[in-house]
Amino acid sequence: MAAFAGYEMPIQYRGIVEEHRACREAAALFDVSHMGRLRFEGTGAAELLDRLLSRRVTDLPVGGVRYALLCNDAGGVVDDTLVSHVETPSGTSYYLLVVNASNRARVIDRIRPHLDDFPRVTFSDRTDLTAMIAIQGPLAIRTVARLFRARVEGLGRYHAVITDQFGKPAIVSRTGYTGEDGLEVIVRAENAPRVWENLLLAGRASGFMAAGLGARDSLRMEAGLPLHGHELNEQIDPISAGLGFACDLTGRSFIGGEALVEIRKQGPSHVRVGMFPEGARPVRAGATVRDAAGRQVGWVTSGGPSPTLGKPIAMAMIEAPLAQVGPAAETAELHLDNRGTPQAVTLVALPFYRRPASDPTSVSPRLA
């Protein structure tokens, strides 16, 4: 266990590599209750979020989920989020914004000044009243689907539904952060231990395993997914980070939109790339990337061993002209300064890992 964003969080249960492989081969359960959950309802809720987020919200149908960025005026990323539009059994619809734990207070501070312009919108922070569990892996949905009243096995990627699990109310979305198919489940805080136990018990015979933050990080790195504070921050814009698809720049106005239009027009100075460091020595965030002359041309944002590939991987921000994959990249002769030791690298396309083609959900949804 370790302290993280005001919570005591599990780093590992039985071991990072074992938990990582369980997710790739069967399924793993992650307690992600530390993620912020912010609710918006009432007339104008969609318009408020549309002003704040990089993705259009006003056309998000009930049951839809979208990945979006909350940016500052310069286009830097305050946080990356998931916004869902859900409806209760009684017919009340609302929007739920899931944000990173370490950014929750900052995000709320950014939202509050805009609430005055939308007096009929009710905003509430539901984080401490609820818990969130992710079930990820090739056997996840088929194994736990029978536990929910709704037909969650028929839920489309980046869709959500309000249902219940053995009488316990739950919001279930087909989303995740591992590169595998799966579900994320939001329940009342007091129901979380029972729901967790039910899910884990349902998959015991199939090799389900509880997994901590260590495996969650190695899984998301293999999947080439950005993490705020690493690939994203208030100095890195989404276009440079390879998330231009999550920016709806035409026909609307949102915070940071004008800056992003300009960045797209001019082209970013640095872009996010994948790297295979030479040898077996892992590289960590902060290592500098240099060219043959020793000039710093970028920096590593995330790095570590890949249990699936059996070798080190890394993501980095490097000067855009050098971000070529394949034979052209070899001429750049890039290397890392790994704690004072030069380490050659090969640039590769992201992600490092994709679900097998035999998996019917293996086509990337591009964080719909």
N, C-alpha and C positions, 0 to 999 in steps of 0.2 A: 504494500500500500504506500501511497505517496500523496502529499498535499498538491492539489491542482485547482486553481481558480476558486478557492474557498471550500473545496470538497476533499474528502479522503477518497482517492481513486485507486482501483486495482491496476497495478502495472502488469502482473501476471498471476496466474493461478497454478498451473502445472508446468509452465515453461513457455516462453514466447514462440519458439519454433514449433513445438507440439500444438499449440493453440492456432498458430498460423496455418499449419497443414490441415488441422481439423476443419477450418473454414474453407479451404480450397477443395477438400475431398468429401466432406459431409456437411457440417454446419457448426457455427459458433454463436454463442450468445454474448452480447456486449451490454453492460449497464452504461447507458449514455444519458443518465438522468441529469448530469451536469449541464447539458445543452440547454440554452434558454428557450422558453416557449412563451410567445407573446400573442395575445388574442385581440383581434379587431372586429367589431361588429357594429351594425347600424348603417344608416344612409351615409354614403361617402367613404366607406372603408376601403373600397377598391380604388377610388380616386386618390385617397391619401397614400396608399402603398404604391400606386403608380407614380406619384411624385417622388417617392423616396428610392425606388428600386430600379435597377437597370433593365429589368424585363417588364413587358406590358402585363398589367394585372387586371385591367378592366374587362378583358375578354377571357379571363380564366374561368372555365365552367366549374360548376359544383362537381367535386370529385377530382379536380385537377391539382397537380403539384408542379411548381417550377423552381428551378435553381436560378438565383438572382444575386446581384451584388448591391450593397449599400455603399455608395462612393462619397468622397468629399468633393469640394468644388473643383479641385484640380484633376479629378478622375481617379485618385488613389482609392484603394479599397479599405473602407472602414470595417466591413465584415462581408463574408459570403453566407448566404441564407437559403433556406427552402421555404417557399410560401405555398400554403395549401388553402383551398376553398372547400369547406365541408358543410354538411347540413345535418342537424340533429333529427332524430325520429319525429320530433314534434314540428319540424319544418323550419326551424331557425337556422339560417346560414351565417357563417362567419369565416374569417381568415385567420390562419395560424402561421406565425413566422417563427421558424426554428433558427436560432443564432448560436454562435460559439460562446462557450461558457465564459471565457476570459474577456469577451467583448460585450457581454450582456448590458452592463451598466452604461458603457459608451454608446451602444445602439439606442438604449432608452433615452439617453440625453439628447441624441440627435433627433429622435422622434417627437419628444414633448413640445418643442416650439411650434410644430406644425399642427398640433391638435387643436389649437385655437381657431384655425381656419376650417375645421370640420367639427362643429359643435355637436353634431348628432352621432358622432363616432364614439363608441365606448372602447377604451383601451385598458387591458389588464395584463399583468405579468402572472402567468400560470405556472412558472417554473417550480416553485416550492410546493404547489398543490398537486403536482403530477410527477410521474416518473416516466422514463423512456427506455425501452429495451430494443436492441437490434438483433434480429435472427438472420444470419447471413451464411450462404453456402448452397451448393447444388441440390442438397436434400432438404433445405429449409422449408420451402413453401409446401411441398407435397406432404411433409411430415406433420406440420403444425396446423395446416388449413382446417382440419376437422375440429379444432378447438374453438373456432370462431363461428358465430351465428351466420355472418355473411359469407358468401362464396369468395373468399380471398384468393383462392387459386386462379380465379378468373379475373382478378384485378390487373389492369394494365400497368406497364411500367410508368412511374411517375403519376400514379393515381392513388387516391385515398378514400376511405369509407369509415363512417362511424358505426360500430357494431358492439358486440360484447363477447367476453371470453368467460364461459361458465357463469354468466350473470354479472360479470364485472365489466362496466363500460370501457370501451377502448376505441381509440382512433388508430386504424391500421393503414399504413402506406407502403407501397411497393417501391421502396427507396433504400439506399445504403451507401456505404463509404469504403467498400472493400474490393470492388471489382467483381464481386459475385452477385447473383440474384438473391433476393431476400425481402424481408419485411422490417419495418420499424413500427413499434407499438407504443402508444402513449396511453397510460392508465392513471387512475387516481393514486396518489402516493401511498395511501394505506392499503391498496390492493396489490402493490408491486411485488412484495415477496411471494404471495400466492401465485400470481401470474408467472413470475420467473420460474418458480418450482414446477408449475404445470408444463411450461414450454421445455424446460430441461428434461423433465421426466418423459415427455412425448418422444424426444429424440435420443434417449439413452441407448436404446438398442441399435441406433443408426450411427453412433459415434459422436453425437453432439457434445460440445465442451464449452464451458465458460471461458471467456477470453478477456484479457485486459488491454490496457492502453498500448503496451509494447507490440502485441500482434496487430492491433488496429492500425498502428503507424506503419509497420512493415507491409501490411496488406495494401494500404492506400498508396504507399510509394510504388509498389509493383504496378498498381493500377494507374499510376501517373496522375493521381488526384492531388490538387493543391491543398495546402494547409495554411490557414491564416497565421501570420507571424513567421512564415517561411517563404512560400511562393507568393503570398499576398500580404500586403500591408499598405499603409497610407502613402507610401512612396512608389508602390508598384501598382500600375493600372491593369484592368482585366485584359486589355488587348495585348499588352506586353506579356501577360501571363498565359496567353493562349486561350482566353475565355471570351473572345470577341463574339462568339455565338450567343453568349448570355447577355448581350447588350442590344436592345432594340432602340436604334438611334434615329429612326425616321418617324415623323408623324406624332411626336410626343415630346414632352419636356420633363426632365428629371434632374436631380442634383448630380452634377458632374457630367451631364450629357454633352454640353457644349465642348468641354475639354476632351472628351472621348472622341467626338467627331473630328476634332483637330488632330488628335493622335492617330486616328485611323487614316486621315488624309496624308499626314506627313510620314507615317510609318514609325513604329517604336524604335528607340535607340537600342534597347536590349530586349531579348525574348527568352522564353523558358525553353529549355532543351533537356533531353535525357542523356545520360552518360554511362558508359561502362568503364570504370577505372581499371587500369591494367593490374594484374596480380590479384592477390587475395586480401589485401589490406583495405578495409572499409574507409570511406571518407565521410566526414561529418559536415554539418552546416557551418558556413563561415569560411571554409577553405577557399583560397583564391584560385581563379583560373587564369593561366598566363599563356601567351603565345611563345613562339620560338625565341624571340628576342628578350623574353622575360617581362614583357609589359602586361600589366593586369588588364584582362579583357572581360572579367566577370567574376562571379562568386557562386559557391555551392549553396543552395537553399535547403536541400534535404539529402541525406545519404545514409547508407548502411548496408548490411548484408541482405541478400534476397534469398529466403529459404526455398522458394520455388525454383529459381534459376541456379542457385548454388554458387553465386558470385556477387561481388559488390555492385550496387547501383547507386545512381545519384541523379538529382535534378539540379539545374543551375540556371542562372540568368547570365547570358553572355551577349556581347555586342552582336547586333542583328546580322551584319554582313558575314559573320563567322558561323552562323547557325545553319550549317548545311549538313545533311545526313548523307552518308555514303562516301564514294571515292573522293569527291571534292573536299570533304571534311578532313581527309587524311593530310592534305597539303597544308592545312593550317597548323599542324604540329602543336596542338594544344596540350597542356599538361596542368596538373593540379599541384599546388604547394600544400602537401599533406603533412602539416606539422613540421615544416622545414625540409621535407623530402619530396623531390619531384616525382610525380606519378602520371604517366601518360594516360590519356583518355580517348575513347571513341564515342563520337556523338551518335545517338540513335533516336529513332522516332518514338514518341510516347503513344500509348502506354507500354511499359515493359511486359505486361501480362494481359492477355485477354482470355475470357472464358472459352473453353473448347468449342469448336464449330458444331459439335454434336449437341451442345446445349441450345435449345430453341430460343433462349433469351440472350445469346452471346453477342448479338449485334448491339453495339454501343448506342444508348439512347441520347448521347451527348448532353447528359444532365438536363433532360427535357424541362 
